[in-house]
Structure formats: structure tokens, C-alpha cells
Amino acid sequence: MGRLLVGFMCFGGGFWLGSYRVVPLWAIGLLIFLAAGLLGVVEWLEQREGHDDDAG
């Protein structure tokens, strides 16, 4: 539930910034791409860490 709330807040913030032309659309897209990549890396590291605990 927390991730969903954070996702909505980030989407709303990006939409608000884009609508007032504070940040260009390509920069918002780049930030979304980087955030998705970092989230994938974090999930992968957490999953790997969990498997190491089970094996030991």
C-alpha cells in the first residue's frame, strides 16, 4: 500500500511539474526511467540477499 501511495505522489508531482513547464518532459521521462532501473536493482539485491540467508 505504501508503494502505491508513493507512486501516486510521484506521478502527481511529475504531472504538476510538467503542466507548469518547470521541468521539461524529457527530464521527467529520464527520471522515471532511472527510478524504475534503481527499483529493479534494489529488488534484485533484496531477493539475492534473502536467498543467501536461506542457504546458510
Summary of the structure (lengths in Angstrom):
residues: 56
radius of gyration: 15.8
end to end distance: 31.4
largest distance: 53.0
contacts: 107
relative contact order: 0.08
helix: 88%
strand: 0%
